[in-house]
Amino acid sequence: MGRRVREDVTARMPGAEEQELLRIGAEEPVFCLERIVLDGADRAIQADLITMPAQRQRLRYELRMG
């Protein structure tokens, strides 16, 4: 069971294959989201890499403190 998630989000210009798969032009940047889900012992139990057209996205994060 996941207990913690770590995400890194970066932006860059897409490669030719990404342009074709996402149906976007070379001038439209993409977001790359790397997500690692960790269990209670801080062991990685899931890893995701998501590439998405930046202008069609909204990223929202809600965090509990304490």
N, C-alpha and C positions, 0 to 999 in steps of 0.2 A: 504494500500500500504506500502511495506517495505521501510524503510529509512536508516536502519543501520543493520549490521550483526555482530554478535559476534561468533567466532569459537574458540574452544579449541581442540587441537590435542594431543593425547597421544599414546604411543606404549606399547604393552604388549603381552604376550604369549596367544594363543587362547585356549578356552575351547573345550571340546570334540564335542559339537554340532556345534560350529563354524568351527572346522576342517572338519566336515562332509559336512556342507552347502557350505563352501568355497573351498572344495576339496584341503586342504593343510595338511601338516604334523604338528605334535606337536612342532617341532623345528622352525617353520616359524612364526615370530612375525606378529601381525596385528596392523594397525593404527585404532584408534577410533576417529572419528571426531564428535564433538557435535556442532551443529549450532543453534543459536537463531536469528530469524529475528524480529526486533523491528520496530514499527511504529513511526510516528513523535512525539508521546507523551511518547516514551520509553516503550510502552507496548508490550509484546511478542505476536506475531501473528502467529508464526510458530516455531516448534522445530523439529530438525532432529538429529538422531543418526545413523551414518554410520560406519560400521566395514568393513575393507578391508585388504587383504594381503599386508603387507608393501613392499615386494620386487617388486611388480607389479605396484607400484604407484609413481606418481610424484605430489607433492602439490606445486602450484604456487599461490602467492598472489600479487595483485597489489593494492596499496593504494594511494589515493589522499591526499595530505597534504595541509591544509589551505582552 
